[in-house]
């Protein structure tokens, strides 16, 4: 086929498809009801199928999670724009994409949800659950407000909107912020697209530690409840606004389409595992925590009645001897204790040049050398 209706355009056998269907899966059904004798119903249904295909290939999602250290999980939802335009694109009135994130406990009860859609109203339960919605909000500027008597700010008045108040739609792959600015389609009121050229967006959610799995769903809606109510209420010249509202209400209220869905099982984080090392300078011993899995509390016993809650304490013994040292580490995920029997002989690390030989004879070893030769084996015990 030919890629353009222009003289000299080469004929290609690998011409890609540029379908002009868009993402409208709802209005074709209403058109068929309004004009049953005047439309090709099979063609309308085929158009809906192509729109569904486009929506389900327009974006991908990645869901990751991590222990947040306060008894729960930080869940990151990454939405990747796989199209060559902003996501979503086209006329903004009534259309939007949003993330619905649901967390379930082990008994499959919902313990958290963001992006709640109410099928009875056709609206999102915003801002009660602070959903992530990808949309553009055009509106009336101060100048137009003065001329029309309308209130300045975001509005559905398409013909007289003269300003963009918000636009967090995900940029296409490779587009820089400067390029978006140059085509009069800048990101406005949102700072989530950095570094420059980013064609994805990350949203962070915090869920309780009792969550066993999360399900993230990316939804698209053609005709929101807010917009159809606006058309109904603003139209005073005939019944067209009421007619559209009644059709909308009788046909599922433009139920959202699932673009992408990802489910992730949350594996509880492991409790900390205790470990430590020690370095002695005669009777002063420095203990260094080597525990893993992020402990947040430490409890040391030094074998001479001394204790410490520091992560890396220094302890001074009263006399050279063999001591039993224990470390218990804990966090919200559990605890672990390591006991090292006969681990430290205080004074056993004293350098020779610091030792005095006043009590030594020609047939005895210096105390420092004797203590080194008598150094006991390390026998760790993990409980």
Secondary structure, 3 states (H helix, E strand, C coil): CECCCCCCCCECCCCCCCCCCCCCCCHHHHHHHHCCCCCCHHHHHHHHHHHHHHHHHCEEEEEEEEECCCCEEEEEEEEEECCCCCECCCCCCCCEEEEEEEEEECCCCEEEEECCEECCCCEECCCCCCCCEECEEEEECHHHHHHHCCCCEECCCCCCCCEEEEECCECCCCCCHHHHHHCCCCCECCCCCCCCCCCEEEEEEEEECCEEEEEEEEEEECCCHHHHHHHHHHCCCCCHHHHHHHHHHHCCCCCCEEEEEEEEECCCCCCCECCEEEEEECCEEEEEECCECCCCEEEEECCCCCEECCCCCEEECCCCCEEEEEEEEEECCEEEEEEEEEEEECCCCCCHHHCCCCCCCCCCCCHHHHHHHCCCCCEEEEC
